[in-house]
Amino acid sequence: MINSQDVRLFLKQTLNRFKKEELPQVVKEWGFVKTDNFGSSKKSAVNEILADCQKKEIKPKTVFELQLISTVLHPTNKKWTVYKLTRSPGSADLTNPYDIQRKIKKQISSFFKHCLCFRKHSDSLWFHVAILQDSPHSQASFLPSNSFLIVHYPHSPYIMVTNIKAAYKDIIMQALMNSLECTKIQELKLTGRNLHSLADMVLNCDSQGAFSQYRLNEIDQNPLTRKSRKRPRGPEEKEEVFDGRICCEDIQEKKQRKEINISTFGINKQPILETVKYNLETTFRGTDFAPVMDQKKPFKCRVKFEGTNVLEGIKQLGPAGLATLPLPHHIGRVHSLAKNHFLVSDKKTNHTV
């Protein structure tokens, strides 16, 4: 049984996740208390909110609702995995969020005691599920491994899910299949912390790279506008200013590199991926430098790119002369392939990228 002291401690921890300037709007959306005095510091603001909460009975679901608001505001605090749904033949697309909530709650209730919270944000539906298992330690119910989030975009076959504890995963996936009327849920090889970029990659996989300018209406301008506001140039569009005393001998090569790069990545910022991984099972091609290597056996290795925005970094390699253009398909088209975990092998094998 969960005691009130554990709930209040969990509430304080959740409130401390917010920035001070976020607290007034958060409390308004939460709707559990009405606090007007937020003090001069974050600590005093949190204490004021906790003091108002003391006057009411705080249930775990109340805190989970606040935790869901926190994740909606800061989705990058979680790591997300993308799943693809295969609908049942003839099944109607579920668009009513309350019907989806009711079905998910009913399915999970068959297996676990849980708490389900729901919010509609922009064009997506957010569900926070907390598994409340009986335990000698009541605080076990608040462990992060016992909670997970689901983000669903109606009219699309995709959901984004945070990490689910291995003991619950198969049951939860079966419950989601039944709730969303699917025959299959496939885990895509696409993970990351930037939820909006992950959604952009799967929902707009056919309009990435050079085609993104059409999707974002950056081609045609309104002919009735007398003074059209010019779109600012991107980093790759800045015209180079040379000193008149310096003669650049590779202008044509730079121009060609720029054109190839734009045709591959476009002129817009790339979706944010913190990691891109490659597992290679190919023939070793460096025998000139390592003649003892066996060319008959696959050479296995792993290559991992990491950074704040890996795709944007790869995009800058070509113009800088640090990569041979055009880039291989599995590197230059990551934004359209909608995955960031790859297996690269020779064509003669049965494995494909």
PyMOL commands that set and color helices and strands:
alter all, ss='L'
color gray80, all
select helices_A, chain A and resi 4-15+20-30+42-53+60-73+75-77+97-109+138-142+144-146+166-179+195-203+205-207+209-215+235-237+251-265+310-317+329-332+334-337
alter helices_A, ss='H'
color red, helices_A
select strands_A, chain A and resi 80-87+114-121+124-131+147-152+158-162+182-192+275-283+298-306+341-345
alter strands_A, ss='S'
color yellow, strands_A
deselect
rebuild
show_as cartoon
